[in-house]
Amino acid sequence: MLTDAQRAAYRDDGFIVVPNLFSAGEIAELRAVTDAFVRDSAQIAANDEVYDLEDTHSAAEPRVRRIKTPHAHHEAYFRASRSPAVVAILEELWGSVRYDTGKLNLKSAGYGAPIEWHQDWAFYPHTNDDLAAVGIMLDDFTPQNGPMMVIPGSHHGPIFDHHGPDGCFCGAIDPAAAKLDLDKAKPCLGPAGSITIHHVRAVHGSATNFSGLERR
């Protein structure tokens, strides 16, 4: 399903965007399920086993930053996590696939929080780095709504320190200390229904969503 150019881009850059992999109907269902998750979050006041909330969350105005393991909480997300089209692409890249875990990052219009620069590898207890994250675009990803940014080729480089000045793990890289060239970072853009695939060592992050467009 991948072109030679896409396979080369993943190998060289550490990430690709594959457009229009999910149908309009599939995306509409996932959006509706996501909206229901957000409505239900009005009943909780603090992070729990399902929700990570924005600091400005309230019962009157539910604001969700992340839904943990959505595939374990709704059949639509379970099906999406096992999409035959996605599995076929990953099998092209590796030959075999094992599903690890999932989450749903909601970067809502006007206030969706930024994600600091990091490598996913810092969070995984693995020794084999043939790992990647697959993101399903539930909305159009534009330059204005806080798309994921990836530094091309960074997956070939070092594993950076993800600890703060106090020595505690903070899950983020200090760009100055790591001498990251952020001018090289490229946005992952595409219409709803597209997917991103990025290598576990690829350095990536995203900005606050100040636009009027959802970016889930």
URUR-V453772 format. One record per backbone hydrogen bond with DSSP energy under -1.0 kcal/mol. NH is the residue of the N-H (numbers start at 1). CO is the residue of the C=O. E is the energy in kcal/mol with one decimal. If there is no record, write none. Layout:
# URUR-V453772
NH&CO&E + NH&CO&E
This chain:
# URUR-V453772
7&3&-2.3 + 8&4&-2.3 + 9&5&-2.3 + 10&6&-2.4 + 11&7&-2.1 + 12&8&-2.8 + 13&9&-3.2 + 14&10&-1.1 + 16&197&-1.9 + 18&195&-2.7 + 21&193&-1.7 + 22&193&-2.5 + 27&23&-2.3 + 28&24&-2.4 + 29&25&-2.0 + 30&26&-2.2 + 31&27&-2.6 + 32&28&-2.2 + 33&29&-2.4 + 34&30&-2.4 + 35&31&-2.7 + 36&32&-1.8 + 37&33&-2.1 + 38&34&-2.2 + 39&35&-2.4 + 40&36&-2.5 + 41&37&-1.3 + 42&39&-1.5 + 43&40&-1.8 + 44&41&-1.8 + 48&51&-2.0 + 52&66&-2.8 + 54&63&-2.0 + 57&54&-1.8 + 58&61&-1.2 + 65&52&-2.5 + 66&52&-2.2 + 67&104&-2.3 + 68&50&-3.3 + 69&102&-1.7 + 72&69&-1.9 + 73&70&-1.5 + 74&70&-1.4 + 78&74&-1.7 + 79&75&-2.7 + 80&76&-1.9 + 81&77&-2.1 + 83&80&-1.4 + 87&83&-2.7 + 88&84&-2.4 + 89&85&-1.6 + 90&86&-2.4 + 91&87&-2.4 + 92&88&-1.4 + 93&89&-1.3 + 94&90&-2.2 + 95&91&-1.4 + 104&67&-2.5 + 106&65&-2.2 + 107&215&-1.6 + 110&211&-1.3 + 111&108&-1.3 + 112&108&-2.5 + 115&206&-1.8 + 118&204&-2.2 + 121&200&-2.4 + 122&119&-1.6 + 123&120&-2.5 + 124&121&-1.1 + 126&124&-1.5 + 131&129&-2.2 + 133&198&-2.4 + 135&196&-2.3 + 137&194&-2.7 + 141&190&-3.2 + 149&205&-3.4 + 150&186&-2.5 + 151&203&-2.5 + 153&13&-1.7 + 154&151&-2.0 + 156&153&-1.8 + 157&154&-1.3 + 164&168&-2.9 + 167&164&-2.2 + 170&162&-2.6 + 171&162&-1.5 + 173&117&-3.1 + 178&174&-2.5 + 180&175&-2.3 + 182&180&-1.2 + 184&181&-1.7 + 185&182&-1.3 + 186&150&-3.1 + 188&148&-2.6 + 190&141&-1.5 + 193&137&-3.0 + 194&191&-1.8 + 195&18&-2.5 + 196&135&-2.2 + 197&16&-2.3 + 198&133&-2.1 + 199&14&-2.9 + 200&131&-2.3 + 202&199&-1.5 + 204&118&-2.4 + 205&149&-1.9 + 206&115&-2.5 + 209&112&-2.3 + 210&208&-1.1 + 215&107&-1.2
